[in-house]
Amino acid sequence: MKIGNLELESPFAIAPMAGMTDTAFRRLVKRHGGCGLVVSEMVSSEGLIRGIDRTLEFADFSEEERPVSIQIFGGDPATMADAARIVEGMGADIVDVNMGCPVPKIAKHNAGCSLMREPEHAAAVIKAMTRAVSIPVTVKMRAGWNETQKNAPALAKMVEEAGAAAVAVHGRTAAQSYTGAADWTIVADIADRLSIPVFGSGDCVEPEQITGKLEQGIDGVLVGRGVLRNPWILAQAADLAAGRPMRHVTMEERGRFLLDYVDLLLHERVRDDERNRLKSHDRWVVNKLRALGAYYTKGFEHGAQLRTCLNTTTSIAELRSLISGFFVEAPSALQNVS
Ligand SMILES: Cc1cc2nc3c(=O)[nH]c(=O)nc-3n(C[C@H](O)[C@H](O)[C@H](O)COP(=O)(O)O)c2cc1C
């Protein structure tokens, strides 16, 4: 699979997830294999231009994550073009545009999914960006704004004509947010109409669901919450796609993943205002583990107990011993019930 001139080793990718898919997490997922592309958390185009610390932190990535796509949001063509130049200057392989975020804080600035309500303007944003940079510009959108405005097929065609090198479609409307089920027929329909690669996104929590999408003529799959639950899911899907036996993940490996995540986060850059607010870098790491833990422990016996313990843990030592206790030393205490 190719996006512009960029060759992806696998059509399976980590979906962008604000607050979750930081560089440390992406690095660990990538190390397990099967991941053809990583996409950053969404980054403000205005923040990039103003050089705001918080924004730059969200755009951090490391060499081992390549190919890397940085996702930006904004609604002004000139600002988005300038931000795309900055992203290219940072060395990213792809710049992606967020046309899917339904959160009012983003949508009210004529960014995120509200761009879908003004398709001509959305296409003008893409045109300005593709003129400004030589790396591929891609778009991630939803099925539409609401049930009566499911315009992803028309918009996808327009952004293709404006120069986008690939599109990704989350098969829900902004009005649905995360309720209901993702509509993959709309993704298959778009894949059928476009000549550029089309990725789908939504509700893939088992490796078989991921590989099944390729059979529907969809070029690639962005997996979000499924990766937060099971960071090996892309490697398992790649096993299935290659006809290899699917790798089995032990409880000890699951524990090791969290411990490695803690270690990587301890070495991450945390901006001063965030560190001051939380009083310490350790506290920031604990908060990150709480956020991931909410997904990671889903479907596991005693998962709720682990989540409660994570919510009361305050130190790294406690955090490590909690993870080891559950996953490494007494794996039999947690049986996979899914
Ligand atoms: C916590 C969270 C944060 C998200 N942040 C972003 C984001 O920054 N940009 C974006 O395009 N989509 C974002 N999404 C949407 C996902 O990329 C994905 O399209 C959606 O969750 C459906 O896929 P899934 O069912 O595999 O999770 C986010 C989703 C979640 C759950």
The ligand as a Gaussian input file, in Angstrom:
#p B3LYP/6-31G(d) Opt

LIG

0 1
 C       -9.941000       8.787000      23.428000
 C      -10.111000       9.041000      21.955000
 C       -9.483000      10.130000      21.375000
 C       -9.618000      10.368000      19.994000
 N       -8.929000      11.417000      19.436000
 C       -8.968000      11.592000      18.083000
 C       -8.157000      12.579000      17.457000
 O       -7.384000      13.310000      18.103000
 N       -8.258000      12.721000      16.105000
 C       -9.090000      11.926000      15.338000
 O       -9.133000      12.078000      14.125000
 N       -9.848000      10.957000      15.910000
 C       -9.791000      10.772000      17.255000
 N      -10.506000       9.761000      17.824000
 C      -11.304000       8.863000      16.952000
 C      -10.490000       7.616000      16.589000
 O       -9.369000       7.942000      15.790000
 C      -11.340000       6.556000      15.851000
 O      -11.699000       7.040000      14.584000
 C      -12.601000       6.192000      16.621000
 O      -12.317000       5.960000      17.987000
 C      -13.262000       4.923000      16.041000
 O      -12.370000       3.861000      16.001000
 P      -12.282000       2.717000      17.156000
 O      -13.650000       2.144000      17.337000
 O      -11.272000       1.740000      16.568000
 O      -11.816000       3.383000      18.404000
 C      -10.405000       9.508000      19.193000
 C      -11.059000       8.429000      19.797000
 C      -10.903000       8.181000      21.154000
 C      -11.597000       6.987000      21.754000

